[in-house]
Amino acid sequence: MNFATWLTGQTHRSDATGRVALALTNHLATGWTPHSGSVDEIRTLAPALGLEAADVDVADARYRVGHMADLFQEERHELTGSRR
């Protein structure tokens, strides 16, 4: 799932991620179609959408955390004897 697609599901948030998501969703409603849906594409649009680059960076950080592999998952399973 790319960044732009993920953002459309974050409009319920009341933080920087929510501001970016709402601005992007409104922009999509005008007929705009993302080329790549990447954070760089959204960051380029930020001024036109009335967003601060820092808001896009915060949203990007939240996206990355939610989509990173848990590198220690197997070790945690071995130590605790549980599976997620």
HELIX and SHEET records of a PDB file:
HELIX    1   1 PHE A    3  LEU A    7  1                                   5    
HELIX    2   2 ALA A   16  ALA A   29  1                                  14    
HELIX    3   3 VAL A   39  LEU A   45  1                                   7    
HELIX    4   4 ALA A   46  LEU A   49  5                                   4    
HELIX    5   5 ALA A   53  HIS A   67  1                                  15    
HELIX    6   6 GLN A   73  THR A   80  1                                   8    
END                                                                             
